[in-house]
Amino acid sequence: MSIGKVSRRGFMATAGGGLLAAGCLATDSRTCASGCPRKWRFALNPATVRGYKLDLKEQVRLAIAAGYDAIEPWLADVQKAKERGELRDVKAMCADGNLKMVDGIGFAHWSLPDDAARAKGLEEMKRDMALMAELECPFIAAPPFGLQKPGSPKVPLEDFIPRYRAVLELGDRMGVTPILEFWGHSVNLSRLNEALYVASASGHPKAAVLADVYHMYRGGSAFEGLRFLSPSTLPILHMNDYPAQPAREKMVDADRVWPGDGCADWKKICGILRGGNLSPWLSLELFNPSYWKTTPLETLKTGLAKMKQVMA
């Protein structure tokens, strides 16, 4: 299957059609033509406070206290909370604090070339989805884990298509939708256009992409590529920024900075989101240890304020 054929017919029908069908969705503090309120929705990816070594209950408590609308829990933290019998408490805390569980951050080996290893990865994804379903969380991340490091085999994009389709079909049974995530540093699936191609070519109605400002820059994806997404195919956008140095090809996760403190063109990003009526969950994801020198609550409040400032 050629990229050219899919991009002209399958991809444009899916992505472009979704844009044309986009309804009245949240974008800013004004109102749209039908009178519904518009606003951005802000979420927390706990990677931002990973250095504090907080358990899931404390992450939820602090996200609520800081004023976030949602959280993307990491599966390792969810599993520990499950083992301690705390998931019911977590759900109650979220309900009381009006905090949504929107996406699970997991690292299942769903895309490996080896059939036996991939089968184990699908079982891993199934277990992760079961945890997300228990928390009534609608999405789970599906990055190319296991194929990202230097020395990993270069896998043809066509091979990712049936593998992503398989996790989507698993998600249909489990009640949790896997979102295809690309990593800018990865040997495989490092660019937005590659993720768009795989998602579109999967032929599944729930196929979607998880984009990330840092990873778009790190992998060389133009922000204009976001124009090809629709409200249903971009449910989550990870928010962060990148400095002028080091060079793009040498950047690592720890180099990420607060939104607005780096070189990202937020005017362009906001314009594209507004222009396409895109209303993804805007989720703060950083791994910067210099931000772990104050209290966790102060760190989270700073992050939310930074997000709101660049999206104003």
Secondary structure, DSSP 8 states (H G I E B T S, - for coil): --HHHIIIIIIIIIIIHHHHT--S---SSSB-TT--B---EEEE-GGGGGGG---HHHHHHHHHHHT-SEE--BHHHHHHHHHTT-HHHHHHHHHHHT-EE-EEB----TT-SSHHHHHHHHHHHHHHHHHHHHTT--EEEE--TTS-STT-----HHHHHHHHHHHHHHHHHHT-EEEEE--TT-SSS-SHHHHHHHHHHT--TT--EEEEHHHHHHHT--GGGGGG--TTT--EEEE-B--S-S-GGG--GGG-B-TTSSS--HHHHHHHHHHTT---EEEE----GGGGSS-HHHHHHHHHHHHHHHH-
